[in-house]
Amino acid sequence: MEIKPGVLVRSKAGRDKGHVYAAIDLDEKHVYVADGAERPLRHMKKKNTKHLQPILKMRVDGTPDDTAIRNVIRKYEDACGRRSRL
């Protein structure tokens, strides 16, 4: 799966290793990610593409906001049996 806006990704490196984010925007080498809580849309994190693993395509109606992103990540983590940090 390709990393593009609207995809949930898991961090593979850094101090946030294992954290789930939503890919919001991208350029040649970097992806801007947010989780709606620790990293809201107004303070997106810039991550190197090679440090991210795509998980699944996010389904949000309309323009995503922090609440919608939090809910999608929480549903994913509940379905996987992972403990949510949000």
N, C-alpha and C positions, 0 to 999 in steps of 0.2 A: 504494500500500500504506500502511496505517495503522501508526503506531508504537504498539506495545503490548508488554507483557512477553512475552519469547520471540522477539523479532525482532532480527536482526543489523542494526546501524546503522553508518554511517560519519560521522565528524565532518566538518562542512563549514567550521567556523570555530574559531578559537582556536589555541593553540600545539600542540594535538594534532590539527590538521587532517589528514585522511586516515586516521586511526587507526580500526580496526574494534572495536566494542564489542558486547556483548549488552545489550539493554534489560531491566532487572530489575523496575523499578517506575516509576510515573508519577503525577503530580498534574496540576493544571490547566495549568501552563505549563512544567513541568520533567520531564525523564526522568532516572532514576537508572540509570547504566550501569556495567558492569564488564567487564574483559577476562580476569580470572583470574590475571594476572601483575602488571603494573604497577598495576592497579586491581582488587584482589580484592574479593569480596563484602562483606567487613567494612569496606572503604574505597571505597564506590561514589562515582562522580563525578556531580555534579548538573549536567546540561546543559540549556540552553534547547531546547525542541522545534524551533524554527525553525533551529537550528544542526546538526540531524541529518538524514541521508538514510537511509530504510529500505532495506535490501538484500534480505534474505530471511528467511523464518521458520526459527527454530532448532529442531532436533529433538533433544531430550534426554529420555531416559527417567527418570521420577521427578523429584525435586527437583534442580535444577542446583547443582553445586558448582564451585569454581574450576577443577578439573581438567577437568570436562566442558565448561565454557565455553572454556577454552584449546584443547581438542581440536577443538571445532566451528569456532572462528575459524581455527585452523591448517589444517583441511581446506578451508575456504572460500578462504583465501589461496593454498594449494597449487593448488586447482582453477583459480583465476584467474591463476596465474603470478606472484603478488605475493610479495615476500619477507616472511616472517613475522618480526615483532619479538618473538615470544613464545618 
